[in-house]
């Protein structure tokens, strides 16, 4: 008889593997750093009093380039995976993806408006210009998701099937709008829009990182508390109600949580697919 892996053992093993991946991510690159120097420099960046003998280069590389990029990758992966769990529980479908509620396509549309239309807008404060793309992407994701949720509501109830169809339709419309902005873009703007749509961690910075870390932490703290309600929802909405679950409140919270998490992730790193679909499995 095949023995099942204990959840605690699996969690510990994956946590150790994650720490090893972070360590290697900080050490490897165009300029490879010794693993011990990487560890010492990382501890110094965290405020641990360690002698700085020969660590100046390692601290510079880690602090300015690799640490923000690694933390951004961790946060994006975590929040997309958590959002995938929420959507698969909401739709009761193991193939559900966070993009089904339109948040990714809405964020892409918001980014396209910022990239292509940014040059048309006048009077933008200089301090706000670096944040324009992220803010527009985040707002676009939330806006489309709110519209999908509103279309799925009727008589005080949220119809999951209607919401799914609305999400697919609005995703297609947002994709068409992005195509229109792509057609209107000049060569330089088109290059920027294309690279953003491909998704990347290269633009990592602490200014982009901190808002995403706050959102990721909030989602990671909230979702496990709703695990029992999600398990009950898998039995069906009627069964979940009989078990004392506030189904409508749960749906609203799941959609809001997904919109917040995926919107923040896409705003920080662009479109990154399959994580929300595959990782929950």
N, C-alpha and C positions, 0 to 999 in steps of 0.2 A: 504493500500500500504506500502510495506516495505521500511523504510527510510535507505538511504545509509550513512555509517559513513563518516564524513568529514576527508579528509587526514590529516589536521592539528591536529585534535583531536586524531586521531589514532597515529600520530607521537609522540605527547606529552605523550599519555598514554603508548606507548611502551618504550619511553625514560625513564619514571619514573620507569617502571617495570624493565628495564635493570639496572638502578642505584640500585634498591632494590636487584636484584640478585647479583650484584657486592658486595654490602655491606654484604649480607649473606655469599657469597663465601669467603670473607675475614675473617668473624667472626667464621664460623663453620669449624670443623675439629677434628682431634684427640685431640687437645687442644683447647677447645672452649673459645672464648674471649667474654667479655661483648660487646654489640653492641656500647655503648657509648665509651668504651676504644678503640674499633676498629676504630671508626670515628676519635677520637682524635689522635691516633697513625698514621692513614693514612694522616691526615692533617699535622702532624709533618714531615712525610716523604716527603710531597710536599713542605716543607719549611715554613709552617705557624708557627709563634712563639707561641707555646703553652707549658705550664709547663709540664715537663716530669715526674711528680710525679707518680710512679708506672706503667709507660708505657714501661719500658725497655724490658720486655718479649714480649709484644705485638709488639713493633717496630721490634724486632729481627725476630719474626715469620712472620710478614707481609713483611718486607723488603727483607728477604732472601728466603722465600718459597712462600707465598700465593699471594703477589702482582705480581711477574713475571708470575706465573701460571694463575692468573685471566686475566691479560692483554694479555697474549698469547692466551687464549681462546676467548677473545673478538676480537682480531685481526684475528685469524684464521676463526672464524665464519663470520666476516664481509667480508673478502676478498673472501671466498668461496661462500657466498651468492651473492655478486656483480658479481663474475665470472659466477655464474649460470644464473643470469639475462642476461648477455652478450651473453652466448651461446644459451639460449632460444630465444633471439631476433634474433641471427644470423641464427639459423636453423629453426626459425619460428615453434618451436615445444615446447609445455609446458613440455614435458618429457625429454628435453635435459639436459645434465649434463656436467660440466666442463671437466670431464674425457674423453669426446668424441673426443677431439683433441689430446689425448695421453699424456697429461702433467703428469697426476698422475702415469700412468704406467711407463713413462720415468723416473720420479723421483724415483720410486721404484727400477727400474733397476740401476740407478746411486747409490742409497743407498746400494743395494746388492753388487755392485762392490766395494764400499768403505769398507763395513763391511767384506766381504769375502776376497777381494783382497788386503785390506790394509796391512795385514801382509806380503804379497808377495812383496810389494813395499818398496824399500830401499831409504834412503837419504831424507825422508820427514822431513822438519824442525820441530823442537819440538814445536815452537809456532803455526804452522799450523795444527798440528795433531788434536786438538779439533774441528777444523772447516772442516776437510776433509769430514765427512759424509754429512754435510749440503751443502757444495759446490758441491759435486758429485751429490747429489739429485737434486739440483737446475739446474745444467748443464744438467743432464739427461732429466729433464722435458722440458727445453728449446730446447734441441737438437731434441727430438722426435716430439715436436710440430712444429718446423721449417721444419722437413722432411714431416710431414703431410700437412702442408701448401704448400710446394713445389710440392707435388704430386697432390694437388688439383688445381694447376695453369696450364692453357693452353691458348696460344694465348693472353696473357695479362689479362685473366679473371680468376676469382676464382670460380670453380664449387663447390657449397656447398655439393651436394650429393657425388661427388667424394672425397671431403675432409672428409666427414663423414665415407665413406667406408674405406678410408686410415687410419683414426683414429682407427676404430674398428680392422682392420688387424694388425696395428702396436701395438695396445694394447695387442692383443693376442700374438704376437711375443715377446714383452717385458715380458709378463707374463711367457712365456716358458723359457726365459732367466733367469728370477728370480728363476724359478723352478730348473734350472740347477745349479745356484749358491747355492741354498738351499741344493741340493744333494752333492755338493762339500764341504760344510761347516762342520767344526768339531762341537762338542757338544756345546762348549761355544759360538762360532760364530753363530751357528744356533739359540741359545736362543736369542741372541741380534737381529738377523734378524727378528725372529718371533715377538718379542715385538715391533720392529719398524713398521712392517707391520700392527700391530693391531692399531697403532695410540695412542698417549698419550700426556698429558700435563705435566706429572711428570718431564720431563727433562727440564723444563722451566728455563731459565737463561737470564740475561740481554744481554749477548753476542748474544744469538739467537733472542732475542726479538726486539732489535732496528732495524735491517735490515727489519724485517717483518713489524714493525710499519711504517717505511718509505714507503714501497711498498703499504701497506694498505691505507695510507693517500693519496698517489698519485692516486691509483685506485678510491678511494672514491671521490676525487676531479674531476677526469676526466669523469667518467661514467655518472653522472647526466647531464653533458653538452651535452652528445650525446643522451639524452632521446628522443628528437623529431625525430632525425634520425632513432633511433631504432623503434619508432612507425611507421614511414613512411615505413621502411623495412618490417614490418609485412604485409603491403598491397601487397608486391611483389617487386622484384628488378626493374622491368620496371617502376612501379608506383613511386617508391622511386626516380629513376633517373629523372622522369618528375617533381617531386617536388623539384628538385635541390640538392639531396643528392649525394655525391661522394661515390657510393656504394663500389667500390673496395678499396678505402682508408678506409672506415668504416670497411669493413671485416678485413683488415690488422690490424687495430687498435684494434678491438675486440679480434682477435686471440692473438696478442702480449700482450694485457692487461690480458687475461686469463692465458696465459703461465707464465707471470711474477707473477701474484697473486697466482695462485695455486702452482706454483713451489716453491715460498717462503714459503707458508703455509705448504706444504708437507715436505719441507726441515727442517722446525722448529718443526713440531709435528707428522710427519708420515702420514699414509693414514687415512683420516677421511671421511667417505662417507655420502651421503644423504643430507648434508647441502646445497650444491649447487643445488640440485634437488628440495627440499621441501621448503626451506625458501623463494625463490622468489614468491611463491604462497600465 
